[in-house]
C-alpha cells in the first residue's frame, strides 16, 4: 500500500516508525542510511522500518520500453553476443558440447545476477565481469534441476492421471515457473523454489499483477518464437542460427530483468526493502548534520512546536555561531513570533550577520523593534556599532545611523573606534543634512582622539572639503602603475 510522508503529503514515505506510527520521506530523514536500512525516529529515537522504493516505484507495465532496451546496454549485449557467436565456431563432439553448456551456464548465471541486481534497485545492468566470476554458477545448475523436476512432474501427471489432469498440472507448472525463478534467485536454494507453499505465497503476495505479468510473458514468448521462425524461414542458416540465438538470449535477459523488477515493485509485500541506487554515486559516510537540523525544524514548524524550533536553532548556533542559514531562520522565527526577548538576547549575532550580508532593511527593522521595548537600547560592541552605522549610512539611512553613534566616546571611552565613529558622524551630517560646521567640529574631535597618521591625513582632507561645503568623500582610487605614482610624487 502506498503511504505518503506525514509531513510532506505527496512525497512517498521511505521510513516508518512502528512506535509513533509515523511515515517519513527521505527529506525528513537525511541522516538515515538507506544502504544499511538503519534510521532513528526523530520523535522517539527508536529504529524504524525502511520501506525502500515500495511507495514510489512505477508499475512494470509502464516500463515495457525500458525492459526491451535493457539487453542493448554494453554489458548484457556483450554477454549475449559472446554466447551467440562462440557456438558458431564450435566443432561437433564432446568438447564443443561442453563449451556450449558452459556458455549456457554463463548466460543463465548472468540472468540470475540481473534479477538480484534489479531487485536491489539497480536499473542499469550489472557489469559484464559478473558473468565470468566463479561465484554463482551453482544457480545455473540448480535452475536445470528445477526445470527437470517440473518436467518430471508434468510427465508423471500425464502418465498416471491422464490427459486432462496432465494438462492442468502443465498449466500450473507454467504459471509457477516465474515464481520459481524469483524464489531461486533470492533464496539461492532448490528446495524453497520447489516448495508449493512458497510459490503460492509469492503469487498471492503480488496478487493480480502476477497474472498480468504472466500474460505479458506468454505474449513475449509467442513474439520471440515468431521472430525466430521468421529468421529461419527468410534467411540462410548461416544468418538464421546466430540471429535466432541472439533473439532467444536477449529475450531471456529481458524476462529476468522483468522478474527482478517485479520483486522490486512488490518488495513491501514480499518482506524486504530496497531503493533506487545511483550507479556512480558513492555512499557519503559523513552525514550532513545541518540537513538533520533543517528536517527537525521543518517537522516542528508543521506541528506548531515553535518553542522547540527556537531551541533547535539556539543549539545549532552554539556549535556554529556565525552560520548565516541558522541566523536567518532564527531571525525569521523570532520576527514572526514577535519575540522581542529572543531578539534582544541574540541581537549581537544577528547584527553581525546583517552587516556581513548587507541586510540594511532587516538591520533597521531589528533596531526599531528592540527600541520599542527597550527605548535606550544600543549595541555594546564598538566595532559592531560603527559597522552597523556605516551600512545604514551607505544605504541612505542617516537618522538611524546617527542614533547608533550617539555619545559614542562616552559609551566606549577606551575604544580605538572613536575616531572612525566620529568621522562617520561628520560624513553623515555633511552629506545627509548639509551641516558643515557640525561636521567640522566632529572631525576636529576625531583628530584629537587618534594618533594614527593615515587617519589624521584623512581627517585633514575631510576638513578641507567641509570648508568648501563639498560632500565628504574619501581619497579617490587610482589605477596608475606604481612607477607613474612615484614619478609624479618626485
N, C-alpha and C positions, 0 to 999 in steps of 0.2 A: 504494500500500500504506500502511495506517495505521501510523504509528510513534508510540510514546509517549515522553515525556521520560525520559531516562536516570536523572534524579534524582527525578522525581515520576511513578512509574508510574500510569497512568490519566489523566494530563494529556496532551493532544495536543501533539506536537512542532511547533514553528514554525521551528526553525533546525537546520541540520545542518552539522557540520564534517567535510569530506572528509579532513582530515589526521588528526584524532583519532578519527573515526568515531563521534562522539557526537551524540545528538539533544538539543535543549534546548527547553523550553517558554517561554512569554512571561515567566513568573516568574523564570526563570534568566537572562533577557536584558532587564532593564528599561532598559538604556542603548542597546539596539539601536534602529534606526529602520525600522519596517516600511514606512513610506511610501516611503522611498528604497531599502528592501530591503538595508540595509547593517548588518552586525553583526560584531564581532570575537569570535573564540572566547576564552572566559575562560582556556583552558589554553595554547593555542599562539599566540594573538594574531592568527591569520590570518582573512581574510574568509570568512564562512560563506555557505551557500546558504539563501535564505529559502524556506520551504515554504508560507507563507501558510496559508489555511484548509483545505488539502487533506486534513489528517488529522482534521478535526473537523466538516466540513460534512455535513449530513444528506442522504440521497438525495432526488432530486427527487420521487419518487413519495410521499414523506412530507409534501410541501409543496403538495399539489394545492389545498387550500383557500386557501392564501396566493396561489397563482397566479391563482385566479379572483377574489380580492379586489383584485388589483393594478390593473386598469383603473379602479376606482372611487375611487382616490385623486384628489385635486382636480386635480393637474396632467395626468395622462393622460385623465381624464374630460373636462376642458375641451377638450383636443385632439380627442377623439372626437366631442364634441358639435358643435364648430365644423365638423369635416369631414363631419358628418352633416347638420346643419341648413342650412348655407350653400347646398349644391347644390339645396335645395328652392326657393330663390328665384332660381335662375339661369334665364334665358330661353334657349330653344334657339338655336343658332347658334355661330359661331366663338368669340366672346368667352366665352360660357357654357362651351363645351368647354375652352377654355384655363384658365379659373378652376378648373374641375373637376380638370383634370390637375395644376394647381399644388397644390390641396388634397390630391390623392392623393400627390404627391411629399412634401408636408409630413408626412403621416401615415407614409409609408414612412421618411422621414428620422428622425422621432421614434422609430419602432420600432427602427431600427438603433442609435440612441442608447441605447435601452433595453437592447439586447444588450450593448453595451460597458459601460454603467453597471452592469449586473448582474454581468457577468464580472469587473469590478473590485471586487466585494464590496459594492456598494450595493444593499440590499434594498428601499429606497424609490425611487420613480420619479424620473427626472431632472426638473428644473424645466421648466415649460411654455415658457420662453424658448428652450430648446434646439430646439423645433420650428420657430421662426421665424428663427433665426440663419442667416446665409448659408452658414456652414461646414457641409459635409456633404451638400449637395443632390446632389453628384455620385454619392453612393451610391445614391440613388433611381434615377437614370438607369442606373447600372451594373446594378442589380437587374433593370431592364427588359431590358437586353441579355442577362443570364444567362437570364431566362425565355424570350426569343426564341430563343436558341441551343439551349436544351433542347427547346423545341417543334419547332424545325427538325430536331434530331437524331431525335426520335421520328417526325416526319412522313417523314423520309428513310428511316428503318428500315422503316416500313410500305410505302413506295413501292418501295424497292429490294430488300428482303429478304423481304417477305411478311408476312402477318398474325401468325404465331406469333413470329418474331423481333421484329416490331414491338411486340408485347405485352411481350416480355422487356425490350426497351430502354425501353419506357414505365415498366415496373415499377422498373427500375434508376434511371430518371430521378427518379421519385417518391421512391425510397429515398434518393437522393443529394441531394435538394433541401434538407433541413435542414442537411446538412453544407456545401453550397454557401453557404447564407446565413451560417452561422457563420464560414466562412473569409473571405467577403467583408467581414463586419463587422470582423474582426480585421486583415485584410491591406489592406483598402481598395483592392483591385485585382481586375479581372475575371479575369485570367489564372490566378492561383493558385486562384480559386474554381471555375474550369472544368477545372483540371488533375486528371485521374483519379487520379494518384498522391497528390496532396494529399487528395482526398476519401477515398480508400482508407485513407490513413494516419490521418486523423482518426477514421474509423469504427472501425478496428482498435484505435486507442489507447483509445477509450471502451469498446469491447467490446460485450458483450451488452446493457448498459443502453441503448445507442443504439437497438437494435431494440425494447426495451421502450418507450422514448420515442416511437419511430415508431408503435408500436401505439396509444399514448395519443393521438398526433396524428391518426391515422386516425379513432379513435372521436370525438374532439372535432370533427373536420371534419364527420363524419356528423351529430353532435348539432347543430352550428351550422347545417348545411343544413336539417335537420328543423325547427329553430326558425324559420328564415326562411320556409320553406314554410308553416308553420303561421300565421305572421303574415300572409302574402298570402292564405291560404285563409279565415281567420276575421276579418280586419279590412279596412276600407275602404282603398283605395290611398293615401289621404291619410295614414293612420296606418301602413300596412304598409311603405311605402317608407322613411320615416325609421327605423322600428323595425328593418327588415332591415338598413339601412345601419349603424345603431348596433351591432347584434349582430355584423356582419362586422368592423367596425372594432375593437370590443372584443376579439373573438376573435383578431384579428391582434396586438394588444398582448399578450394572454396568451401566444400562441405565441412571440413574440420574447422575452418575459421568460423563458419556459421554456428557450429556446435559450441565452440568456445564462447562466442558472443551470446548464445542462448544462456549459458551458465552465468556469464557476466550480467546479463539483463535480469535474471531471476536469482541473483545471489542472496538477497534477503530471505526469499522463500526457501532457499536451499541451505541456509545456515552459515554463510560465510560473507565476508565483506572485502571488496577491492575497489579501487578508484582508477580513473583515467590516469595513466602515467605519462609524464613528459619524458620523451625518449632521451633528450640531450641535457636535461636539467638535473644536475646533481642535488642530492638532498643537502639542505642547509643545516649543519649541525648546531649553529648558533642562532637560535630562535630570536626574532626581533621582539625584545621586551616592550618596546614602545607600541607595537601593534596590539599586544595584550592589553595595555593601558587604554588604547583607543576603543577596543572592543568592550572593556568593562564600563567605560564612560558611556558608550552608545547604549548598552543594555540598561544601565541605571537611569539614564535620561528617559528612555522609553517607559520605564516603570515609575518615573516620578521621584526617584530617590536622589534628590538634589544635594542633600547633605552628604550622602555617600560619594557623589561625584566630586564635591568640593574636597572631601578627604582624600580621594584618589589623586586629585591634581596636586594637593599640598604634599603628599608623599612623593609624588613624581618630581616635584620641584626641589625637594630636599636632596634628591640624588643628582639632579641636573638643574640648578637654579636659573640658568640662562637659556633654557630650552624655549625657543620662540613659539613653537606649536602649543606647548603646555601653558605658556603665559597668555597666549591669545585665547585659549579655551577658558582659562581662569578668569580673564577679564570679561569675556562674553557671558560666562555664567553669573559672575557677581553683578554685572550690569543688568542682566535680565531679572535677577532676584532683587535688585536694588539693595544689595548687601553692603552698606557703607562701611561697616566694621571690617569686613574682609578686604575691601578696597584700601582702607587705611592701613591694615596690617601688612598688606603686600605692596603698598604704593611704590616703595623704592625699586623693587624688581620690575614692576610694571612700567615705571617711568624710564628706567634704563632700556627696557625693550622698546618702548615707543620712540625714544631718541635714536636708538640704533637702526630702527626700521622707518624712521621719518614719518611717524604717525602723529602729526601735529593735531589733527582733529580729535583723535582719541585722548591725546595728552591734555588738550584744553577741556574736554568733557570730564576727564578724571579730576582735574584740579577744581572744576566748578562743583562737581558732586561732593568732593571732600570738604570744600569750604561751606557747603550748605549745612553740614553737620558740625564742622569744626571751623568756625569763621576765621580763626587765626592760623589756620594750617599753612605750614611751609615745609618743604623737604629739608632734611637735616644734613645732607651731604653737599659741600660747597661745589665740587666738580659737577655733580648732577644738576644742581641749581643753574649753574652757568650754561650747561649743555641744553637744558630744557628751555631756558630763556632765549638762547641763540636760535634754537629750532623755531620757536614761536615768532621771533623777530624776522627770520628769513621767510616765514610763511605769512608775513603781513598781519601779525597779531601783536601789535606793540603794547597794548594795555596789560594783558596777562603776563607778558614778558617783564614789564616794569614791576608788576606786583611781585613776581618771583624774586626780583633783585632788591626789593625794598630793604633798607638798613642792612645791607649785606655785611659791611665792615663791623657792625655791632653783633650780628649773629655769629660771624666767623672771624673774630679779631686776629687769629693767628694763621689764617689761611693764606696760601700763596696765590689764591684766585681773586684777591681783592682788585688788583689792577685789571685783569681781564674782565671782571664783572663790571667795573665802572667805565671801562672803555666801551663795553656793550651798552651800558646805560646811556652814555654820551651819543652813541650812534643812533639809539632808539629815539632820543629826544631831538636830535638834529634831523634825522631822515624821516621820522614818523610824525613829529609835531612841529618841526622847524623852530625849535627853542635853542638857538645857537649859543646864547650866553650861558644857560644852564649846562649845556653840553660842554662848553669850555671849562666851566668850574669842575665838573666831574672828571674831565681829562687831567686837570691840574692836580686833583686829589689822587687820581690813579698814578700820576708821575711821582708823587711823594710816597706812594705805597710800594714802589718796586725799585730794585737796583739793577734789573736786567737791561743791558744796553740796547738790545733789539726792541724790547717793549718801549723804552724811552724814545727811541727813534720813531717808532710807530705813533706814539702819543704826539711828538713834535709835528709829524705830518698831519695828524688829525687836527691839531690846534690851528695849523695854517689854513686848513680847509674850513674850519669853523669861523675863523676871522673873515674869510671871503664869502661866508654864508653859502658854502657849497656842501652837497651831500658828503658825509664822511665815508670815504672809501679806502680800502686797503691798498697797498702798493700794487701797481699794475704788473701782470706777468709779462715776461719777455721770453721770446723763443730764439733770440740771437745766440750764436755759438759763444762758448765761454771766452775764446780768444778775442772776439769782437768786443765783448763787455770789458775785458781787461785793457784793450787798446783804447777804448773810449774813455775809460777811467784815467789812463795815463795822459 
